[in-house]
Amino acid sequence: IGQGVAILPGISRSGTTIACSLATGMKRKDAAQYSFLLSIPAILAGNLSQYKAFANLKPQLLINYLAGFVCSFLVGYLVIAFLIRLIEVSRLKYFAVYCWLIGLLSIVLIILGF
């Protein structure tokens, strides 16, 4: 249900699934790991939807895409490990405050035309 609600714009998929998992009594670390495992099908589906763009990829650009893939994989892995550790040791209220501030900043920037 949480992942379905996250289809709405501005709703964090991982935040929703972690919150729903915690509400069912899951431990923090398990809830975070479960949430990130749930993201795998969505990420794969998003990548598969771009198949036509990659099918026509010029060979000379392959190294650029490969470098981007490796970099995003490493950064993603480190960020997920950091977030799981953060969820284990601290309360989510600080993360919620951060999300609210970023959301408000985004709204202000949109209103100002950025």
N, C-alpha and C positions, 0 to 999 in steps of 0.2 A: 504494500500500500504506500509506504514511504517513498519508494522509488517512482511510483506512478504519480504521486503528488508533485514530485520534483520536475515533472514535465513543464510545469508553469514557469514562465520567465522570472528570473530572479530568485528562484528557490534552489538552494544547494542540494544536489543529489546526495552527496556524501554526508552532508550535515543532517539531512532528513533521515537517511537510513541509519546513521549512528544514533540519532535521537530516538527513533522507533525501536532500535535494538536495545538501547539502554532502558527504555520504558518496559520492555518485556522481561527485564531482569538479567540481561547479558552483562558479563564483565566488560569493563571499558576496552581493554586490549582486544578481546574477542569481537566486540561490536565494531571497532575500527577495522580490524582485519576482514571481517565479513563485508563491511561496506566497500572496501577496496576490491575484494574479490567479485562483488556484484558489478563493479564497473567494467570488468573485462569484456562481457558480451556487448555492452554499449559502445565501448571503444573499438572493438573489432567490427561491429556493424557500421560505425562511422567511417572506418578505414575502407571497408569493402564497398561502401557507397561511392568512394572516390576511385574505384578500380579503373574506369575508363581513362581518367587523367594519367594514371601511372602506366597504362598499357601503351600509351603513345609517348612515353618519356624518351627524350633523346639520350643516347648512351653517354655523352659527355657531361650530362647533368646528374648521372647516377651517383657519382662520388659526393656531390653536394647533398643529395637526399640521404645518402647513407650516413654522412657526417651529422646531419640534422637529426636523424633517427637515433644514432648512438648518443648524441648529446642530450636529447630530450628523454631518452630512456634512463640515462645516469642521473640527471637532475630529478626526474620523476621518482626514481627509486629512493634517492636521498630525502626528498621532501616527504614521501609516504612514510619512510622510516622515522623521520623527525616527528611527523604528526602522530603516529602511533605511540611514540614515546611520550609526547606532550599529553596525549589523551590519558595515558596510564598514570602520569604523575601529577597532573594539575586539573583544575576544574575547567569546564568548558565556558564559564562565564566570561573569561578574558577573550576567548576566541569569538564569542558572541558580540562583545563590545567592538572588537576589531571589525567584524562583518558589518555591523550597523554603521560604523564610521565610514568604511569604504563605500557602503551603499549610499549613504547621505552625500558623500563627496561625489559619487557618480551622478546622482540626481542633480546636484548643483552644477557640475560641469556640463551636463546635458542642457540644463536651462540656460547656461551662459553660452552655449553653442560650440563647445569643444568636442 
